[in-house]
Amino acid sequence: MATLPIEYLRTTRLFRERVGDVELISFEVPVHKYFSRNEIPYLATALDVDLRKMENMIADMKYGRVAVEKLWAYRLDADVLRENKKVLLPDLASNPVDGEVDELEDAKIIKIHIGPLREYIRIFVRPRQGFREVIVYRKPPHPALIRYVAYL
């Protein structure tokens, strides 16, 4: 009996949240292994890859072709053992977005501004031997870290 391949790319719920005077549309980030469709623009921007190509690489993981792995998504204001709070990221397609890129000697930092919220999201990209490490940091309220490994 054959098993069906696992779909790593999923559609997740959208939320309206208030940060100060600003209302954001955010999406829920799966905690481990799986990807939300709304995460694709974050990864494509960090890794300098076309959106469709990134989506296809994640979809091809069901055939064993691993290009990007999500190691974990964690809310920094949650207790690891007791609470399981949702990790939320602003949807880049639904919110007014601007940004900057800082190129360092051994890393790249992408600062994403969501409307009047300056540097609300930071994406750190560090090349390692054989892969690139991508860390997405969301500022408070609801601070979060999401860590990926990209074999590109």
Secondary structure in CASP SS format (residue, H / E / C, confidence):
PFRMAT SS
TARGET T0000
AUTHOR 0000-0000-0000
METHOD secondary structure of the structure
MODEL  1
M C 1.00
A C 1.00
T C 1.00
L C 1.00
P C 1.00
I C 1.00
E C 1.00
Y C 1.00
L E 1.00
R E 1.00
T C 1.00
T C 1.00
R C 1.00
L E 1.00
F E 1.00
R E 1.00
E E 1.00
R E 1.00
V E 1.00
G C 1.00
D C 1.00
V E 1.00
E E 1.00
L E 1.00
I E 1.00
S E 1.00
F E 1.00
E E 1.00
V E 1.00
P C 1.00
V C 1.00
H C 1.00
K C 1.00
Y C 1.00
F E 1.00
S E 1.00
R H 1.00
N H 1.00
E H 1.00
I H 1.00
P H 1.00
Y H 1.00
L H 1.00
A H 1.00
T H 1.00
A H 1.00
L H 1.00
D C 1.00
V C 1.00
D C 1.00
L H 1.00
R H 1.00
K H 1.00
M H 1.00
E H 1.00
N H 1.00
M H 1.00
I H 1.00
A H 1.00
D H 1.00
M H 1.00
K H 1.00
Y H 1.00
G C 1.00
R C 1.00
V C 1.00
A C 1.00
V E 1.00
E E 1.00
K E 1.00
L E 1.00
W E 1.00
A E 1.00
Y E 1.00
R E 1.00
L C 1.00
D C 1.00
A C 1.00
D C 1.00
V C 1.00
L C 1.00
R C 1.00
E C 1.00
N C 1.00
K C 1.00
K C 1.00
V E 1.00
L E 1.00
L E 1.00
P E 1.00
D C 1.00
L C 1.00
A C 1.00
S C 1.00
N C 1.00
P C 1.00
V E 1.00
D E 1.00
G E 1.00
E E 1.00
V E 1.00
D E 1.00
E E 1.00
L C 1.00
E C 1.00
D C 1.00
A C 1.00
K E 1.00
I E 1.00
I E 1.00
K E 1.00
I E 1.00
H E 1.00
I E 1.00
G C 1.00
P C 1.00
L E 1.00
R E 1.00
E E 1.00
Y E 1.00
I E 1.00
R E 1.00
I E 1.00
F E 1.00
V E 1.00
R E 1.00
P E 1.00
R E 1.00
Q C 1.00
G C 1.00
F E 1.00
R E 1.00
E E 1.00
V E 1.00
I E 1.00
V E 1.00
Y E 1.00
R E 1.00
K C 1.00
P C 1.00
P C 1.00
H C 1.00
P C 1.00
A E 1.00
L E 1.00
I E 1.00
R E 1.00
Y E 1.00
V E 1.00
A E 1.00
Y C 1.00
L C 1.00
END
